[in-house]
Amino acid sequence: MDTKFLVSLETKHSAEFFGLVRIIMNLKKYIGADAIVTELKSETKDEILLELLEAMCNSGRLNFNRLDESMAAILKREGKMSTGIQDGIAIPHARISGIKDIIAVLGTKPSGIDFNSLDAKPARIFIMTLSPVELPVPHVQFLAELMQKLKHKSVRDGIAAAASPKEVLALLFAE
């Protein structure tokens, strides 16, 4: 038997396994129960953005004195192009100076709101991130890893309908 083939096959499966472990570890680093808000109260896009930023502050992940600056950065990014993507997901994000790592919060609104999404459907799941200006790569990697989980309709539907942060985490980290 060709040993190059076996090494290639073993490497491929190891990479897939360790890739899954890396995804779960990175997501757990940034999204905990304190960073999840189920059933957001807001009714407009701007209100949702503010509610998510306030959740970041309430969790202790963002200092309240950075709220206005962070909102301005998020709105500036939204002004370039909506971060409402598709399948009921919006990923509002911005880069700001003075933070050392990604700050993330996940919110849900089961009824959805208009977020100017690419598919014109209401957004029900919102993943807001702030990342350091100096470190763009972890932000992109984090979003890519999160979208790997959210590509499954059953996961999206479950998260949107979840009644508690614990339910959201169970769906995000299920294997």
N, C-alpha and C positions, 0 to 999 in steps of 0.2 A: 504494500500500500504506500502511496505517496505521502511522505512525512510532512512535506510542505503544506499539503492540503489539510492534514490533521492539525498542524500548528495554526494554520489560518482559521479553521473551523473553531478550534478551542479559543483562540484570541477573540474571534467575533463574539462568541457566546459570553466570554468573560467581560468583554467591553460592554455588552448589553446589560449584564448583571450589575457591574459596577456603575454603569451609567444610571440605572434605576436607583441604586443606593445613593448616588450623588444627588439625584433629583430630590429624593425624599429628604435627605439631610439638609440641602439648601433651602427647600421650602419650609422645613420646620424651624430653621434658623430665623426666618423672616416673618412667618405667619404662625402666630399662636392664638389661643383663645382670646387674649387681651387685644388682639388686632383684628377681630372679626365683629361686624355689626350686622345682625340679621334684622330684616324688616326695617330698612331705612325709612324715616318719616317724610323726608323731603319730596316735593312734587315737581321740581324743575332741575335742570342740569346744574345750574350754578349752586342751587341749594344742596344738591347731592355732593358736589365738590367740597363745599364748606363743611357739611356734616362729616364727610370722610376725614378731612383735615382735623376737625375737632376730635374725632375718634383717635387719631394719631396722638394728639395732645393728651387726651384723657388716659391713654395707655402709658403715657410717660415716654413714648418714643420720639416725640417732637415737643420742644419747649413752646409754651403758649406765646412767648414773645416773637416766635418765628412764623406765627399763623398768617399775618397779613402778607409778608414776603413770600411765603409758600403759596398762598392763594394767587398772588400776582403771577408767580412763575407758572403755576398750573394753567391759569387763564391765558397767559401768553402762548403756551404750548397748544392749548385748545384752539386759539385763534389762527394758528398755522394750518391745522387740520384736525378734525374731530378724532378723538381716540376711541370713539365707539366703533368697534370692529365689526363683528358679525355674531350670529348665534346667541344674541342676548348678552354679549360681553363688552364692557368698556374698560380701557386700561389707562385712565388719566395718569400722567406722569410728568415730572420735570426734574431738572438738575439744579441744585442749589449749592452754594459754597458753605463751608463751615460745618458740614456733617461728615462723619467718617465712614459710614456704611449705608446701605440701602435701608430706608424706612418704608414699611409696607402696611397696608390695611386692606381688608376685604370687606365689602358690604353687599347686601342683597336687598332687592325690592321685588318681591314676587310678581306684582302687577306690572312692573317695568315702567320706564319713562323714555320719552324721546331723547336720544343722545346724539342725533345726527349720524347714526351708524351707517356704515358702508352698505349694509343690506336693507336699510330703512326700517328695521325692526326695533322695537323698544329694548333697551338694555335692562337686564335684571341682575347681573353680577358685575360688580365694580371692583377692580383691583387697582388701588392708587399706590404709586410709588414715588418717593423722592430719593434721588441718588446724588452722590457727590459729583460736582463738576469735574473733578480730577480723575474719576474712575468710571468711565462709561461701560466697560465690559461686564462687570457684575450685574448691572441693571438689565442688559440685553440677555444675559444668560438666565437670570431669574425669570424674566418674562417668557423666555423660550421654554424653560422647564415647567412653568405654571401652565402654559398653553398645551403642553404635552398631556397634562392631566385633564384639562378642560375640553379636549377635542372630542371626548365621548359625551353624547347627548344625555345619557343616563346620569352622568356625573353632574353636568350643568343643571339638569332638571332637579336633581336631588339637592344641590347646593342652593338653588334659587328658592326651593320650598322648605329648606331647613329651618327649624324653629330655634336652634341654639348654635352657638359657636362650636360646641362639642360635636354636633351632627356634621357641620361643615368640615371640621378637621378629619372626622372619620371617613368622609367621602374623598377628601383630598389625598389622604395617606393610605387609602386602601390599596392593596396590591392586586 
